[in-house]
């Protein structure tokens, strides 16, 4: 029996409605930086599954579960654990920030991904007679900000003297996005951008609004820099290249005080290495020129706060997975889906894994899972109003539970079986 046929036959007997409690529990307890609620939920659930070895506290709150089932390939499935804080629209739930001792709105952006992973783990555990090898479940904190994978690796994820995660032959993962629920999308090669975030401080001279001539206001400096930065994608790069420059500004404490410095928080996304270096050089030039023209009192300060690699899917692995998804999902599988603009540190888990050649790097594939109301998306397309489809972090439009979770579980189970040895 083929893998897609076996998955379809098994999933037909799963009562997904009875498993909604997993999503509901995660949705109320999604992780904030100092919180261990999700970590505990994940561990408690895996402990109910027979045969899993659990290692926790990796890079903070990271967890791995290892299921050994005779000899064979090692497949690592990854899901992230994170929430986005302080939405201006309000959250889908309330959770305490244990560090700050306050209540904050949070958006539960990874509950679907974690729910799919936990249910897929239960399915694969019960399907052990169909496969052999080693299954690794990796629950990674802080995927959205890009520090979780590196923290787990630095803490000894693959170190045999620390957490001794079995070395994977392939690393697999998925993420939900607001296209039609029930669909999955795959893409070979570069599937997502490299991302760099910078903190740039420009310096003026503080003063009072009643005497602006006695001050050097850093806010207009920041404004000029932002305007010029927007010219980079449209005027400095080849029209075939894509780059996005986004800026946020922090300056001053009240409306009648002129601050002595302004901080620009920059997020830059690129889809090729040449653009990456060129954009950074242009940013430095623009900031320096504006500061010189504005009589800044000090040289600008550049600090990198985040740097993520390109999301690159191995061509061979993705082709094999796409063929499997074609059979399993039919028209609901979107081959060569559009580039994803989101930031991801997923590739680090594959790039830093030891390989059988004595170096580093194993193949990986990351696919997208539709999670938006299908009728809403179709209507928006028909009416030419795609901008009305909410982003996946919009707390007012949380993901559609079903068929999103069912599809995500099927995708994870089929992907794992495709690269484990099947009987």
TALIN-V386632 format. One record per run of one state. SS is the DSSP state (H for helix, E for strand, - for the rest). FROM is the first residue (numbers start at 1). TO is the last residue. If there is no record, write none. Layout:
ss=(SS & SS)
from=(FROM & FROM)
to=(TO & TO)
This chain:
ss=(- & H & - & H & - & H & - & E & - & E & - & E & - & E & - & E & - & E & - & H & - & H & E & - & H & - & E & - & E & - & E & - & E & - & E & - & E & H & - & E & - & H & - & H & - & E & - & E & - & E & - & H & - & E & - & E & - & H & E & - & E & - & H & - & E & - & E & - & E & - & H & - & H & - & H & - & E & -)
from=(1 & 3 & 12 & 16 & 29 & 37 & 48 & 53 & 59 & 62 & 70 & 74 & 82 & 84 & 86 & 93 & 98 & 102 & 108 & 111 & 127 & 128 & 131 & 142 & 148 & 155 & 170 & 181 & 184 & 186 & 189 & 193 & 194 & 204 & 205 & 206 & 207 & 209 & 215 & 216 & 217 & 218 & 230 & 231 & 237 & 243 & 252 & 257 & 259 & 261 & 271 & 273 & 294 & 301 & 309 & 311 & 314 & 315 & 333 & 335 & 340 & 341 & 346 & 352 & 354 & 355 & 360 & 361 & 363 & 373 & 374 & 383 & 386 & 389 & 404 & 420 & 421 & 423)
to=(2 & 11 & 15 & 28 & 36 & 47 & 52 & 58 & 61 & 69 & 73 & 81 & 83 & 85 & 92 & 97 & 101 & 107 & 110 & 126 & 127 & 130 & 141 & 147 & 154 & 169 & 180 & 183 & 185 & 188 & 192 & 193 & 203 & 204 & 205 & 206 & 208 & 214 & 215 & 216 & 217 & 229 & 230 & 236 & 242 & 251 & 256 & 258 & 260 & 270 & 272 & 293 & 300 & 308 & 310 & 313 & 314 & 332 & 334 & 339 & 340 & 345 & 351 & 353 & 354 & 359 & 360 & 362 & 372 & 373 & 382 & 385 & 388 & 403 & 419 & 420 & 422 & 423)
